[in-house]
Amino acid sequence: MILTKKSYAKVNIFLKIMGKRDNYHELSSRFVRVHSLFDIVSFKKESCTEFTLEGNFGCETKKNTIYKAYLLLKDISAKVEEYFKNHKVIVDKKIPEFAGLGGGSSNAATFMLMVNEECNLGLSKDDLCEIAVKIGADVPFFVYEYDSANVSGIGEKIEKFEEEILDIEVVTPAIMCNTGEIFSAFRDKFYSEFKECEAIKLYKLKSTEILKEHSISEANDLYKPAKSIYKELEKYEKKDWFFSGSGSSFFRINNGKK
């Protein structure tokens, strides 16, 4: 018997830097789920001597977000470690890595939701999010399973946004953008803080309205620093296309609705 769940990608409709908190940047953003792009996370019954994770990943198991989620959950309940003595995790990867689409964060959140149910941990989504933020800034969004949400803080503040499901087309160039380097370039050459009153205005607008009123660099504070490092990104800059996260993915909305 195999248990499966879709692990969706996301795009940032806009991403603005609000300031700094310790070693993190506080942000203001709209995250939207991409229904047409997802990995599939599976639990397959099999005797395992240790936690077993299979998939085409760009890192070793112990650095994987799913493994990090496993370590945190097994500290909560012995049932988790026991469960994965008899099940292995398989991920069918479709979401490109290092692409600004949140694939690793989505995988971790999907894994947590599945474990919570399978092991009867009884954790609420708020409980799961307190754990998720320890794994990565984007993970809480995926835990809540919202189609669209306003995100702030370092990614831990999630507010559902009601709008139609968007048909999002994504193109990911074969450019592996380094998030740390892009943030460094932002701090050194492009630093500015977005005003909270302006963020509140964006939070009230539909995603299609935001994109209609902003250019690619106006919508995403990280696009110019990304382009300053990876000049080949310019080849993909087209009318009505936007940049997700720290890249390298570009996206557009098709016809406003799905």
C-alpha positions as CSV (number, residue, x, y, z in Angstrom):
1,M,0.0,0.0,0.0
2,I,1.3,3.5,-1.0
3,L,0.0,6.7,0.5
4,T,0.5,9.8,-1.8
5,K,0.0,13.5,-1.6
6,K,0.7,16.3,-4.0
7,S,3.4,18.9,-3.0
8,Y,2.6,22.1,-4.9
9,A,5.0,24.8,-6.1
10,K,4.4,28.5,-5.3
11,V,5.2,31.8,-6.9
12,N,5.7,35.3,-5.3
13,I,3.2,37.7,-6.9
14,F,5.2,40.4,-5.2
15,L,8.1,40.4,-2.8
16,K,9.2,43.5,-0.9
17,I,11.9,43.8,1.8
18,M,10.5,45.5,4.9
19,G,13.7,45.5,7.1
20,K,16.0,43.2,9.1
21,R,15.5,41.0,12.1
22,D,18.7,39.5,13.5
23,N,20.2,37.7,10.5
24,Y,17.0,37.6,8.6
25,H,15.2,40.0,6.2
26,E,11.6,40.7,7.0
27,L,9.4,40.6,3.9
28,S,6.0,41.4,2.6
29,S,4.8,39.1,-0.1
30,R,1.8,37.3,-1.8
31,F,2.3,33.6,-2.1
32,V,0.2,31.8,-4.7
33,R,0.0,28.0,-5.2
34,V,0.8,26.7,-8.7
35,H,-1.8,24.0,-9.4
36,S,-0.1,22.8,-12.6
37,L,3.3,22.1,-11.0
38,F,3.8,19.7,-8.1
39,D,5.9,16.9,-6.8
40,I,4.3,13.7,-5.4
41,V,5.3,12.6,-1.9
42,S,4.7,8.9,-1.2
43,F,5.0,6.7,1.9
44,K,5.6,3.1,0.8
45,K,5.4,0.2,3.2
46,E,8.9,-1.4,3.5
47,S,11.2,-2.5,6.3
48,C,13.9,0.1,6.8
49,T,16.9,0.0,9.1
50,E,17.1,3.8,9.0
51,F,15.0,6.8,7.7
52,T,14.9,6.2,3.9
53,L,14.3,9.0,1.4
54,E,14.3,8.4,-2.3
55,G,14.1,11.1,-5.0
56,N,16.2,13.1,-7.5
57,F,17.5,15.7,-5.0
58,G,20.4,18.1,-5.3
59,C,21.6,17.3,-1.8
60,E,22.2,14.4,0.5
61,T,19.4,13.1,2.7
62,K,20.7,14.6,5.9
63,K,20.5,18.1,4.4
64,N,17.1,17.6,2.9
65,T,14.1,19.5,4.3
66,I,12.1,16.3,4.6
67,Y,14.8,14.8,6.8
68,K,14.9,18.0,8.9
69,A,11.1,17.7,9.4
70,Y,11.4,14.1,10.3
71,L,14.0,14.9,13.1
72,L,11.7,17.5,14.6
73,L,8.6,15.3,14.4
74,K,10.2,12.2,15.9
75,D,11.2,14.3,18.9
76,I,7.5,15.0,19.5
77,S,6.4,11.4,19.3
78,A,8.1,8.0,19.3
79,K,5.4,6.8,16.9
80,V,7.1,8.7,14.1
81,E,10.4,6.9,14.3
82,E,8.5,3.6,14.6
83,Y,6.4,4.4,11.5
84,F,9.5,5.0,9.3
85,K,11.1,1.7,10.4
86,N,8.3,0.2,8.2
87,H,7.9,2.8,5.5
88,K,10.2,4.7,3.2
89,V,9.6,8.1,1.6
90,I,9.6,8.5,-2.2
91,V,9.4,11.9,-3.9
92,D,8.7,12.2,-7.6
93,K,10.4,15.5,-8.3
94,K,8.8,17.8,-10.9
95,I,9.5,21.2,-9.2
96,P,12.9,22.5,-10.2
97,E,15.3,23.1,-7.3
98,F,17.0,26.5,-6.6
99,A,14.2,28.1,-8.7
100,G,12.2,30.4,-6.4
101,L,9.3,28.0,-6.4
102,G,9.6,26.6,-2.9
103,G,9.9,23.0,-3.8
104,G,11.9,21.9,-0.8
105,S,9.7,23.9,1.6
106,S,6.6,22.4,0.0
107,N,8.0,18.8,0.3
108,A,8.7,19.4,4.0
109,A,5.3,20.7,4.7
110,T,3.6,17.9,2.7
111,F,5.6,15.4,4.6
112,M,4.6,16.9,8.0
113,L,0.9,16.9,7.0
114,M,1.1,13.3,6.0
115,V,3.0,12.2,9.2
116,N,0.6,14.1,11.4
117,E,-2.3,12.1,9.9
118,E,-0.6,8.7,9.6
119,C,0.9,8.8,13.1
120,N,-2.2,10.4,14.7
121,L,-0.1,13.2,16.2
122,G,-3.2,15.4,16.6
123,L,-1.2,18.6,15.8
124,S,-3.2,21.6,14.6
125,K,-1.8,23.5,11.6
126,D,-0.8,26.3,14.0
127,D,1.2,23.7,15.9
128,L,2.8,22.4,12.7
129,C,3.7,25.9,11.7
130,E,5.7,26.5,14.9
131,I,7.8,23.5,13.9
132,A,7.8,24.4,10.2
133,V,9.4,27.8,10.7
134,K,12.5,26.0,12.1
135,I,13.0,24.3,8.8
136,G,12.6,27.2,6.4
137,A,10.8,30.6,5.9
138,D,8.5,29.3,3.2
139,V,7.4,26.1,4.9
140,P,4.5,27.6,7.0
141,F,2.7,28.8,3.9
142,F,2.6,25.2,2.5
143,V,1.4,23.8,5.8
144,Y,-1.7,25.9,5.7
145,E,-2.5,24.7,2.1
146,Y,-3.9,28.0,1.0
147,D,-4.2,28.8,-2.7
148,S,-3.3,32.4,-2.0
149,A,-1.9,34.2,1.1
150,N,-0.3,37.4,2.3
151,V,3.0,36.5,4.0
152,S,5.0,38.7,6.3
153,G,7.7,38.6,9.0
154,I,10.4,36.2,8.0
155,G,7.7,34.0,6.4
156,E,5.9,32.9,9.6
157,K,2.9,35.3,9.4
158,I,0.4,33.8,7.0
159,E,-3.0,35.4,6.2
160,K,-5.3,33.7,3.7
161,F,-6.3,35.8,0.8
162,E,-9.5,35.1,-1.0
163,E,-9.3,35.2,-4.8
164,E,-10.0,33.1,-7.8
165,I,-7.6,30.2,-8.5
166,L,-5.1,31.5,-11.0
167,D,-3.8,29.6,-14.1
168,I,0.0,30.2,-13.6
169,E,2.5,29.4,-16.3
170,V,6.1,28.9,-15.1
171,V,9.4,28.9,-17.0
172,T,12.6,28.0,-15.2
173,P,15.9,28.7,-17.0
174,A,18.8,26.4,-16.3
175,I,20.3,29.0,-14.0
176,M,20.9,28.0,-10.3
177,C,20.4,31.2,-8.4
178,N,22.1,31.4,-5.0
179,T,19.7,33.0,-2.6
180,G,22.4,34.1,-0.2
181,E,24.4,35.8,-2.9
182,I,21.3,37.6,-4.2
183,F,20.4,38.9,-0.7
184,S,24.1,40.1,-0.3
185,A,23.8,42.0,-3.6
186,F,20.5,43.5,-2.4
187,R,22.1,44.7,0.8
188,D,25.2,46.1,-0.9
189,K,23.8,47.7,-4.0
190,F,20.0,47.9,-3.9
191,Y,18.9,48.2,-0.3
192,S,15.7,50.0,0.4
193,E,12.9,49.3,2.9
194,F,9.3,49.1,1.7
195,K,6.9,51.1,3.8
196,E,4.2,49.2,5.8
197,C,1.5,51.5,4.5
198,E,2.4,50.5,0.9
199,A,2.4,46.8,1.9
200,I,-1.1,47.1,3.4
201,K,-2.3,48.5,0.0
202,L,-0.8,45.6,-1.9
203,Y,-2.3,43.1,0.6
204,K,-5.8,44.3,-0.4
205,L,-5.4,44.0,-4.1
206,K,-6.0,40.8,-6.2
207,S,-2.9,39.2,-7.6
208,T,-3.9,40.1,-11.2
209,E,-4.3,43.8,-10.1
210,I,-0.9,43.8,-8.5
211,L,0.8,42.5,-11.6
212,K,-1.1,44.9,-13.9
213,E,0.2,47.8,-11.9
214,H,3.8,46.8,-11.4
215,S,6.8,46.0,-13.6
216,I,8.9,42.9,-12.9
217,S,11.5,44.9,-10.9
218,E,8.8,46.9,-9.0
219,A,7.0,43.7,-8.0
220,N,10.1,41.8,-6.7
221,D,12.9,43.6,-4.9
222,L,15.3,40.7,-5.6
223,Y,15.1,40.8,-9.4
224,K,17.6,43.6,-9.9
225,P,20.2,42.0,-7.6
226,A,19.6,38.6,-9.2
227,K,20.1,40.1,-12.6
228,S,23.3,41.9,-11.5
229,I,24.8,38.5,-10.7
230,Y,23.2,36.3,-13.3
231,K,23.1,38.6,-16.4
232,E,21.7,35.8,-18.5
233,L,18.3,36.2,-16.8
234,E,17.7,39.2,-19.0
235,K,17.1,36.9,-22.0
236,Y,13.9,35.7,-20.2
237,E,12.6,39.1,-19.4
238,K,9.4,39.6,-21.4
239,K,6.2,41.6,-21.2
240,D,3.7,40.3,-18.6
241,W,6.3,37.9,-17.1
242,F,7.4,38.2,-13.5
243,F,10.1,36.8,-11.3
244,S,9.5,34.5,-8.3
245,G,11.4,34.7,-5.1
246,S,15.2,34.8,-5.7
247,G,14.7,33.0,-9.0
248,S,15.5,31.7,-11.5
249,S,11.8,31.1,-12.4
250,F,9.6,33.5,-14.4
251,F,5.9,33.2,-14.4
252,R,2.8,34.8,-15.9
253,I,-1.0,34.6,-15.3
254,N,-3.0,33.0,-18.2
255,N,-6.4,34.6,-18.8
256,G,-6.7,35.6,-15.1
257,K,-8.7,32.4,-14.3
258,K,-8.3,28.6,-14.5
